[in-house]
Amino acid sequence: MVAWEYALLVRRYQGQGRNFHVSFVWYAPDGSRTDITAYGDTAIAHLNRAGRDGWELVSAVEDVNNVQGSTEVHRYHLKRPLA
C-alpha cells in the first residue's frame, strides 16, 4: 500500500485594473507555510517546480469575489508518495 503526503499551493490575486498583487504560498506536509512568490510569477511555474520535486496535482479550486475590486484565490492540492 502506498502512503501519501499532501501539500497545498495557494495563489492569491488582489487588486483592480493595473493595481494588483499576486502572491503564492506553499503549505508543506509538516504544516509550515512559506511565501514562494519570488520563485515565479505564474501558477504553472510553481506547479512545474513542485512536479520536479515529485508532487502530483490532485485538484484545483478557485474562489472569486468581485464585489469591490477583484480577489481571486486558487488552491492547488498536491500529493506525493512518502519516501
Secondary structure as UniProt FT lines:
FT   STRAND          4..16
FT   TURN            17..18
FT   STRAND          19..27
FT   TURN            29..30
FT   STRAND          33..35
FT   HELIX           37..39
FT   HELIX           43..52
FT   TURN            53..54
FT   STRAND          56..65
FT   STRAND          70..81
//
